[in-house]
């Protein structure tokens, strides 16, 4: 829990085998509903298009800019793009 509250922590990753962890995170108030965006992926062809991937990546970027937590569930199609996006050099801009 202390890692979630650490404003200097970078990308915390919690890997589980099933979706039960999501409920646990909210029930034990490790995450709050207002400050968290949950993105569900799927294997439907329409959900795997480049456009849908770009929209999800943009939603993640917006959450990062706002300081919101993002939870990805079954989002395998985003991981390559996330690796490219998050494996960058960070700079301070206007105090952020």
N, CA, C and O atoms as CSV, one atom per row, in Angstrom:
chain,resi,resn,atom,element,x,y,z
A,1,UNK,N,N,0.832,-1.194,0.000
A,1,UNK,CA,C,0.000,0.000,0.000
A,1,UNK,C,C,0.868,1.246,0.000
A,1,UNK,O,O,0.495,2.249,-0.609
A,2,UNK,N,N,2.009,1.211,0.661
A,2,UNK,CA,C,2.855,2.399,0.709
A,2,UNK,C,C,3.367,2.772,-0.677
A,2,UNK,O,O,3.559,3.953,-0.967
A,3,UNK,N,N,3.589,1.779,-1.536
A,3,UNK,CA,C,4.035,2.065,-2.891
A,3,UNK,C,C,2.961,2.810,-3.681
A,3,UNK,O,O,3.286,3.682,-4.485
A,4,UNK,N,N,1.691,2.481,-3.466
A,4,UNK,CA,C,0.612,3.181,-4.150
A,4,UNK,C,C,0.505,4.630,-3.705
A,4,UNK,O,O,0.065,5.485,-4.474
A,5,UNK,N,N,0.899,4.911,-2.479
A,5,UNK,CA,C,0.815,6.270,-1.941
A,5,UNK,C,C,2.074,7.083,-2.216
A,5,UNK,O,O,2.083,8.294,-1.993
A,6,UNK,N,N,3.119,6.450,-2.688
A,6,UNK,CA,C,4.380,7.124,-2.965
A,6,UNK,C,C,4.275,7.914,-4.261
A,6,UNK,O,O,4.173,7.322,-5.335
A,7,UNK,N,N,4.298,9.238,-4.179
A,7,UNK,CA,C,4.151,10.099,-5.351
A,7,UNK,C,C,5.357,9.996,-6.283
A,7,UNK,O,O,5.292,10.427,-7.434
A,8,UNK,N,N,6.458,9.426,-5.789
A,8,UNK,CA,C,7.664,9.307,-6.617
A,8,UNK,C,C,7.783,7.928,-7.264
A,8,UNK,O,O,8.712,7.683,-8.033
A,9,UNK,N,N,6.855,7.036,-6.959
A,9,UNK,CA,C,6.902,5.686,-7.539
A,9,UNK,C,C,6.572,5.766,-9.028
A,9,UNK,O,O,5.700,6.526,-9.447
A,10,UNK,N,N,7.275,4.980,-9.800
A,10,UNK,CA,C,6.987,4.917,-11.230
A,10,UNK,C,C,5.993,3.826,-11.502
A,10,UNK,O,O,5.184,3.622,-10.597
A,11,UNK,N,N,5.917,3.193,-12.427
A,11,UNK,CA,C,4.877,2.312,-12.911
A,11,UNK,C,C,4.786,1.018,-12.106
A,11,UNK,O,O,5.493,0.050,-12.383
A,12,UNK,N,N,3.919,1.017,-11.122
A,12,UNK,CA,C,3.714,-0.168,-10.312
A,12,UNK,C,C,2.940,-1.200,-11.122
A,12,UNK,O,O,1.915,-0.884,-11.728
A,13,UNK,N,N,3.433,-2.426,-11.127
A,13,UNK,CA,C,2.752,-3.481,-11.862
A,13,UNK,C,C,2.414,-4.606,-10.900
A,13,UNK,O,O,3.272,-5.107,-10.173
A,14,UNK,N,N,1.158,-4.988,-10.912
A,14,UNK,CA,C,0.679,-6.110,-10.120
A,14,UNK,C,C,0.189,-7.164,-11.102
A,14,UNK,O,O,-0.752,-6.925,-11.858
A,15,UNK,N,N,0.822,-8.315,-11.090
A,15,UNK,CA,C,0.473,-9.373,-12.032
A,15,UNK,C,C,-0.224,-10.482,-11.261
A,15,UNK,O,O,0.299,-10.986,-10.267
A,16,UNK,N,N,-1.406,-10.858,-11.726
A,16,UNK,CA,C,-2.162,-11.932,-11.082
A,16,UNK,C,C,-2.652,-12.909,-12.139
A,16,UNK,O,O,-2.543,-12.644,-13.336
A,17,UNK,N,N,-3.185,-14.024,-11.701
A,17,UNK,CA,C,-3.673,-15.050,-12.613
A,17,UNK,C,C,-5.140,-14.876,-12.977
A,17,UNK,O,O,-5.602,-15.450,-13.963
A,18,UNK,N,N,-5.877,-14.095,-12.200
A,18,UNK,CA,C,-7.296,-13.928,-12.497
A,18,UNK,C,C,-7.743,-12.516,-12.136
A,18,UNK,O,O,-6.943,-11.696,-11.685
A,19,UNK,N,N,-9.012,-12.247,-12.335
A,19,UNK,CA,C,-9.532,-10.901,-12.116
A,19,UNK,C,C,-9.891,-10.607,-10.665
A,19,UNK,O,O,-10.343,-9.503,-10.360
A,20,UNK,N,N,-9.703,-11.560,-9.770
A,20,UNK,CA,C,-10.082,-11.365,-8.370
A,20,UNK,C,C,-9.312,-10.225,-7.721
A,20,UNK,O,O,-9.815,-9.586,-6.798
A,21,UNK,N,N,-8.109,-9.967,-8.189
A,21,UNK,CA,C,-7.287,-8.915,-7.589
A,21,UNK,C,C,-7.930,-7.539,-7.725
A,21,UNK,O,O,-7.755,-6.691,-6.850
A,22,UNK,N,N,-8.661,-7.307,-8.792
A,22,UNK,CA,C,-9.288,-6.000,-8.989
A,22,UNK,C,C,-10.252,-5.694,-7.856
A,22,UNK,O,O,-10.216,-4.603,-7.286
A,23,UNK,N,N,-11.096,-6.630,-7.532
A,23,UNK,CA,C,-12.050,-6.440,-6.437
A,23,UNK,C,C,-11.330,-6.243,-5.109
A,23,UNK,O,O,-11.747,-5.426,-4.288
A,24,UNK,N,N,-10.259,-6.986,-4.899
A,24,UNK,CA,C,-9.487,-6.860,-3.658
A,24,UNK,C,C,-8.892,-5.467,-3.544
A,24,UNK,O,O,-8.920,-4.869,-2.468
A,25,UNK,N,N,-8.356,-4.943,-4.635
A,25,UNK,CA,C,-7.755,-3.612,-4.610
A,25,UNK,C,C,-8.766,-2.532,-4.234
A,25,UNK,O,O,-8.444,-1.611,-3.483
A,26,UNK,N,N,-9.975,-2.644,-4.751
A,26,UNK,CA,C,-11.008,-1.659,-4.416
A,26,UNK,C,C,-11.593,-1.897,-3.026
A,26,UNK,O,O,-11.823,-0.941,-2.286
A,27,UNK,N,N,-11.836,-3.143,-2.663
A,27,UNK,CA,C,-12.432,-3.462,-1.370
A,27,UNK,C,C,-11.544,-3.015,-0.211
A,27,UNK,O,O,-12.037,-2.492,0.788
A,28,UNK,N,N,-10.243,-3.220,-0.345
A,28,UNK,CA,C,-9.312,-2.852,0.718
A,28,UNK,C,C,-8.796,-1.421,0.573
A,28,UNK,O,O,-7.851,-1.012,1.246
A,29,UNK,N,N,-9.437,-0.678,-0.316
A,29,UNK,CA,C,-9.158,0.749,-0.505
A,29,UNK,C,C,-7.706,1.038,-0.894
A,29,UNK,O,O,-7.164,2.096,-0.574
A,30,UNK,N,N,-7.086,0.075,-1.592
A,30,UNK,CA,C,-5.778,0.341,-2.179
A,30,UNK,C,C,-5.946,1.206,-3.421
A,30,UNK,O,O,-5.040,1.942,-3.812
A,31,UNK,N,N,-7.114,1.103,-4.029
A,31,UNK,CA,C,-7.492,1.957,-5.158
A,31,UNK,C,C,-8.856,2.556,-4.848
A,31,UNK,O,O,-9.683,1.941,-4.175
A,32,UNK,N,N,-9.075,3.770,-5.351
A,32,UNK,CA,C,-10.405,4.356,-5.200
A,32,UNK,C,C,-11.047,4.473,-6.583
A,32,UNK,O,O,-10.362,4.633,-7.593
A,33,UNK,N,N,-12.353,4.389,-6.601
A,33,UNK,CA,C,-13.079,4.374,-7.873
A,33,UNK,C,C,-12.898,5.670,-8.656
A,33,UNK,O,O,-12.813,5.643,-9.884
A,34,UNK,N,N,-12.839,6.793,-7.966
A,34,UNK,CA,C,-12.749,8.077,-8.661
A,34,UNK,C,C,-11.378,8.315,-9.285
A,34,UNK,O,O,-11.274,8.976,-10.318
A,35,UNK,N,N,-10.331,7.783,-8.669
A,35,UNK,CA,C,-8.983,8.037,-9.166
A,35,UNK,C,C,-8.415,6.914,-10.004
A,35,UNK,O,O,-7.211,6.880,-10.259
A,36,UNK,N,N,-9.262,5.992,-10.439
A,36,UNK,CA,C,-8.786,4.820,-11.170
A,36,UNK,C,C,-9.586,4.613,-12.451
A,36,UNK,O,O,-10.814,4.696,-12.451
A,37,UNK,N,N,-8.882,4.346,-13.527
A,37,UNK,CA,C,-9.526,3.970,-14.785
A,37,UNK,C,C,-9.179,2.513,-15.064
A,37,UNK,O,O,-8.009,2.131,-15.069
A,38,UNK,N,N,-10.203,1.710,-15.293
A,38,UNK,CA,C,-10.007,0.296,-15.615
A,38,UNK,C,C,-10.268,0.118,-17.101
A,38,UNK,O,O,-11.329,0.485,-17.607
A,39,UNK,N,N,-9.286,-0.452,-17.796
A,39,UNK,CA,C,-9.413,-0.712,-19.228
A,39,UNK,C,C,-9.420,-2.224,-19.432
A,39,UNK,O,O,-8.469,-2.920,-19.077
A,40,UNK,N,N,-10.499,-2.707,-20.003
A,40,UNK,CA,C,-10.644,-4.136,-20.284
A,40,UNK,C,C,-10.319,-4.385,-21.749
A,40,UNK,O,O,-10.871,-3.726,-22.631
A,41,UNK,N,N,-9.435,-5.323,-22.008
A,41,UNK,CA,C,-9.145,-5.731,-23.366
A,41,UNK,C,C,-9.953,-6.971,-23.717
A,41,UNK,O,O,-10.600,-7.568,-22.856
A,42,UNK,N,N,-9.911,-7.347,-24.966
A,42,UNK,CA,C,-10.610,-8.556,-25.384
A,42,UNK,C,C,-9.969,-9.092,-26.658
A,42,UNK,O,O,-9.065,-8.478,-27.224
A,43,UNK,N,N,-10.450,-10.232,-27.088
A,43,UNK,CA,C,-9.945,-10.845,-28.318
A,43,UNK,C,C,-10.869,-10.603,-29.503
A,43,UNK,O,O,-10.648,-11.154,-30.581
A,44,UNK,N,N,-11.895,-9.789,-29.319
A,44,UNK,CA,C,-12.773,-9.467,-30.437
A,44,UNK,C,C,-11.975,-8.674,-31.476
A,44,UNK,O,O,-11.218,-7.777,-31.105
A,45,UNK,N,N,-12.125,-8.980,-32.750
A,45,UNK,CA,C,-11.349,-8.293,-33.792
A,45,UNK,C,C,-11.485,-6.766,-33.744
A,45,UNK,O,O,-10.505,-6.055,-33.962
A,46,UNK,N,N,-12.673,-6.266,-33.465
A,46,UNK,CA,C,-12.877,-4.804,-33.421
A,46,UNK,C,C,-12.091,-4.160,-32.277
A,46,UNK,O,O,-11.729,-2.986,-32.362
A,47,UNK,N,N,-11.825,-4.912,-31.212
A,47,UNK,CA,C,-11.070,-4.381,-30.074
A,47,UNK,C,C,-9.570,-4.434,-30.298
A,47,UNK,O,O,-8.802,-3.874,-29.516
A,48,UNK,N,N,-9.153,-5.102,-31.354
A,48,UNK,CA,C,-7.726,-5.260,-31.619
A,48,UNK,C,C,-7.245,-4.401,-32.789
A,48,UNK,O,O,-6.120,-4.571,-33.259
A,49,UNK,N,N,-8.084,-3.483,-33.261
A,49,UNK,CA,C,-7.699,-2.617,-34.371
A,49,UNK,C,C,-6.689,-1.573,-33.904
A,49,UNK,O,O,-6.595,-1.265,-32.716
A,50,UNK,N,N,-5.938,-1.040,-34.860
A,50,UNK,CA,C,-4.971,0.010,-34.533
A,50,UNK,C,C,-5.662,1.217,-33.914
A,50,UNK,O,O,-5.129,1.836,-32.993
A,51,UNK,N,N,-6.847,1.554,-34.416
A,51,UNK,CA,C,-7.579,2.701,-33.875
A,51,UNK,C,C,-7.925,2.481,-32.405
A,51,UNK,O,O,-7.730,3.379,-31.586
A,52,UNK,N,N,-8.427,1.322,-32.067
A,52,UNK,CA,C,-8.799,1.047,-30.685
A,52,UNK,C,C,-7.571,1.039,-29.775
A,52,UNK,O,O,-7.632,1.517,-28.642
A,53,UNK,N,N,-6.473,0.501,-30.263
A,53,UNK,CA,C,-5.229,0.509,-29.491
A,53,UNK,C,C,-4.786,1.945,-29.249
A,53,UNK,O,O,-4.409,2.293,-28.130
A,54,UNK,N,N,-4.827,2.778,-30.277
A,54,UNK,CA,C,-4.437,4.186,-30.127
A,54,UNK,C,C,-5.342,4.919,-29.139
A,54,UNK,O,O,-4.864,5.729,-28.345
A,55,UNK,N,N,-6.645,4.640,-29.184
A,55,UNK,CA,C,-7.573,5.280,-28.247
A,55,UNK,C,C,-7.270,4.862,-26.806
A,55,UNK,O,O,-7.306,5.690,-25.897
A,56,UNK,N,N,-6.977,3.596,-26.604
A,56,UNK,CA,C,-6.628,3.139,-25.253
A,56,UNK,C,C,-5.307,3.724,-24.777
A,56,UNK,O,O,-5.185,4.105,-23.613
A,57,UNK,N,N,-4.317,3.802,-25.658
A,57,UNK,CA,C,-3.032,4.403,-25.287
A,57,UNK,C,C,-3.230,5.874,-24.939
A,57,UNK,O,O,-2.635,6.368,-23.981
A,58,UNK,N,N,-4.061,6.578,-25.707
A,58,UNK,CA,C,-4.329,7.984,-25.402
A,58,UNK,C,C,-5.029,8.136,-24.052
A,58,UNK,O,O,-4.727,9.061,-23.298
A,59,UNK,N,N,-5.960,7.234,-23.744
A,59,UNK,CA,C,-6.629,7.273,-22.439
A,59,UNK,C,C,-5.620,7.053,-21.313
A,59,UNK,O,O,-5.700,7.694,-20.265
A,60,UNK,N,N,-4.671,6.145,-21.535
A,60,UNK,CA,C,-3.628,5.896,-20.534
A,60,UNK,C,C,-2.751,7.126,-20.361
A,60,UNK,O,O,-2.421,7.498,-19.235
A,61,UNK,N,N,-2.369,7.762,-21.465
A,61,UNK,CA,C,-1.556,8.982,-21.389
A,61,UNK,C,C,-2.281,10.079,-20.618
A,61,UNK,O,O,-1.675,10.777,-19.806
A,62,UNK,N,N,-3.573,10.228,-20.872
A,62,UNK,CA,C,-4.351,11.246,-20.166
A,62,UNK,C,C,-4.397,10.963,-18.666
A,62,UNK,O,O,-4.273,11.878,-17.852
A,63,UNK,N,N,-4.575,9.704,-18.307
A,63,UNK,CA,C,-4.585,9.337,-16.889
A,63,UNK,C,C,-3.228,9.606,-16.246
A,63,UNK,O,O,-3.155,10.091,-15.117
A,64,UNK,N,N,-2.151,9.288,-16.970
A,64,UNK,CA,C,-0.813,9.547,-16.442
A,64,UNK,C,C,-0.605,11.036,-16.231
A,64,UNK,O,O,-0.030,11.447,-15.223
A,65,UNK,N,N,-1.066,11.846,-17.169
A,65,UNK,CA,C,-0.913,13.302,-17.051
A,65,UNK,C,C,-1.715,13.848,-15.871
A,65,UNK,O,O,-1.302,14.812,-15.228
A,66,UNK,N,N,-2.856,13.233,-15.592
A,66,UNK,CA,C,-3.711,13.670,-14.485
A,66,UNK,C,C,-3.322,13.037,-13.155
A,66,UNK,O,O,-3.860,13.412,-12.113
A,67,UNK,N,N,-2.392,12.079,-13.175
A,67,UNK,CA,C,-1.990,11.407,-11.952
A,67,UNK,C,C,-2.956,10.325,-11.513
A,67,UNK,O,O,-2.951,9.919,-10.351
A,68,UNK,N,N,-3.785,9.856,-12.433
A,68,UNK,CA,C,-4.755,8.806,-12.112
A,68,UNK,C,C,-4.120,7.426,-12.313
A,68,UNK,O,O,-3.177,7.265,-13.087
A,69,UNK,N,N,-4.654,6.451,-11.608
A,69,UNK,CA,C,-4.196,5.068,-11.721
A,69,UNK,C,C,-4.922,4.385,-12.868
A,69,UNK,O,O,-6.119,4.592,-13.069
A,70,UNK,N,N,-4.190,3.571,-13.619
A,70,UNK,CA,C,-4.779,2.799,-14.713
A,70,UNK,C,C,-4.608,1.316,-14.388
A,70,UNK,O,O,-3.518,0.866,-14.034
A,71,UNK,N,N,-5.699,0.568,-14.514
A,71,UNK,CA,C,-5.661,-0.878,-14.346
A,71,UNK,C,C,-5.995,-1.495,-15.694
A,71,UNK,O,O,-7.037,-1.200,-16.278
A,72,UNK,N,N,-5.112,-2.348,-16.182
A,72,UNK,CA,C,-5.318,-3.015,-17.464
A,72,UNK,C,C,-5.663,-4.474,-17.213
A,72,UNK,O,O,-4.965,-5.174,-16.479
A,73,UNK,N,N,-6.746,-4.923,-17.829
A,73,UNK,CA,C,-7.169,-6.313,-17.693
A,73,UNK,C,C,-7.303,-6.911,-19.088
A,73,UNK,O,O,-8.020,-6.380,-19.935
A,74,UNK,N,N,-6.616,-8.006,-19.314
A,74,UNK,CA,C,-6.636,-8.684,-20.618
A,74,UNK,C,C,-6.313,-7.699,-21.748
A,74,UNK,O,O,-7.015,-7.645,-22.758
A,75,UNK,N,N,-5.259,-6.935,-21.564
A,75,UNK,CA,C,-4.899,-5.894,-22.536
A,75,UNK,C,C,-3.590,-6.220,-23.227
A,75,UNK,O,O,-2.748,-5.343,-23.416
A,76,UNK,N,N,-3.417,-7.466,-23.600
A,76,UNK,CA,C,-2.169,-7.903,-24.237
A,76,UNK,C,C,-1.825,-7.078,-25.472
A,76,UNK,O,O,-0.652,-6.841,-25.760
A,77,UNK,N,N,-2.842,-6.645,-26.195
A,77,UNK,CA,C,-2.587,-5.898,-27.430
A,77,UNK,C,C,-2.011,-4.506,-27.156
A,77,UNK,O,O,-1.581,-3.835,-28.094
A,78,UNK,N,N,-1.989,-4.060,-25.914
A,78,UNK,CA,C,-1.438,-2.741,-25.586
A,78,UNK,C,C,0.004,-2.799,-25.099
A,78,UNK,O,O,0.694,-1.780,-25.102
A,79,UNK,N,N,0.461,-3.951,-24.688
A,79,UNK,CA,C,1.736,-4.028,-23.987
A,79,UNK,C,C,2.924,-3.560,-24.811
A,79,UNK,O,O,3.813,-2.896,-24.277
A,80,UNK,N,N,2.963,-3.885,-26.082
A,80,UNK,CA,C,4.086,-3.442,-26.915
A,80,UNK,C,C,4.124,-1.926,-27.013
A,80,UNK,O,O,5.189,-1.318,-26.906
A,81,UNK,N,N,2.961,-1.317,-27.218
A,81,UNK,CA,C,2.896,0.144,-27.292
A,81,UNK,C,C,3.247,0.779,-25.953
A,81,UNK,O,O,3.908,1.817,-25.910
A,82,UNK,N,N,2.813,0.167,-24.871
A,82,UNK,CA,C,3.133,0.685,-23.542
A,82,UNK,C,C,4.622,0.598,-23.266
A,82,UNK,O,O,5.206,1.509,-22.680
A,83,UNK,N,N,5.232,-0.494,-23.686
A,83,UNK,CA,C,6.673,-0.619,-23.497
A,83,UNK,C,C,7.395,0.520,-24.212
A,83,UNK,O,O,8.292,1.144,-23.646
A,84,UNK,N,N,7.001,0.787,-25.454
A,84,UNK,CA,C,7.624,1.878,-26.200
A,84,UNK,C,C,7.386,3.222,-25.522
A,84,UNK,O,O,8.289,4.056,-25.447
A,85,UNK,N,N,6.168,3.428,-25.029
A,85,UNK,CA,C,5.815,4.707,-24.416
A,85,UNK,C,C,6.505,4.899,-23.067
A,85,UNK,O,O,7.004,5.987,-22.781
A,86,UNK,N,N,6.540,3.866,-22.242
A,86,UNK,CA,C,7.049,4.006,-20.879
A,86,UNK,C,C,8.553,3.835,-20.774
A,86,UNK,O,O,9.135,4.207,-19.755
A,87,UNK,N,N,9.189,3.298,-21.768
A,87,UNK,CA,C,10.630,3.083,-21.740
A,87,UNK,C,C,11.357,4.283,-22.353
A,87,UNK,O,O,12.302,4.128,-23.127
A,88,UNK,N,N,10.905,5.447,-21.999
A,88,UNK,CA,C,11.481,6.689,-22.513
A,88,UNK,C,C,12.236,7.390,-21.394
A,88,UNK,O,O,12.087,7.048,-20.220
A,89,UNK,N,N,13.041,8.369,-21.766
A,89,UNK,CA,C,13.711,9.204,-20.774
A,89,UNK,C,C,12.719,10.272,-20.330
A,89,UNK,O,O,12.050,10.894,-21.156
A,90,UNK,N,N,12.632,10.475,-19.032
A,90,UNK,CA,C,11.696,11.442,-18.486
A,90,UNK,C,C,12.412,12.758,-18.192
A,90,UNK,O,O,13.566,12.768,-17.763
A,91,UNK,N,N,11.727,13.840,-18.423
A,91,UNK,CA,C,12.246,15.154,-18.085
A,91,UNK,C,C,11.180,15.886,-17.289
A,91,UNK,O,O,9.992,15.576,-17.378
A,92,UNK,N,N,11.627,16.864,-16.508
A,92,UNK,CA,C,10.707,17.689,-15.733
A,92,UNK,C,C,10.275,18.849,-16.613
A,92,UNK,O,O,11.101,19.545,-17.204
A,93,UNK,N,N,8.969,19.043,-16.688
A,93,UNK,CA,C,8.422,20.129,-17.490
A,93,UNK,C,C,7.404,20.874,-16.642
A,93,UNK,O,O,6.430,20.285,-16.174
A,94,UNK,N,N,7.624,22.152,-16.446
A,94,UNK,CA,C,6.765,23.005,-15.648
A,94,UNK,C,C,6.474,22.406,-14.278
A,94,UNK,O,O,5.339,22.422,-13.801
A,95,UNK,N,N,7.522,21.880,-13.659
A,95,UNK,CA,C,7.405,21.341,-12.314
A,95,UNK,C,C,6.757,19.991,-12.214
A,95,UNK,O,O,6.524,19.514,-11.104
A,96,UNK,N,N,6.453,19.347,-13.328
A,96,UNK,CA,C,5.813,18.034,-13.291
A,96,UNK,C,C,6.748,16.980,-13.847
A,96,UNK,O,O,6.390,15.804,-13.901
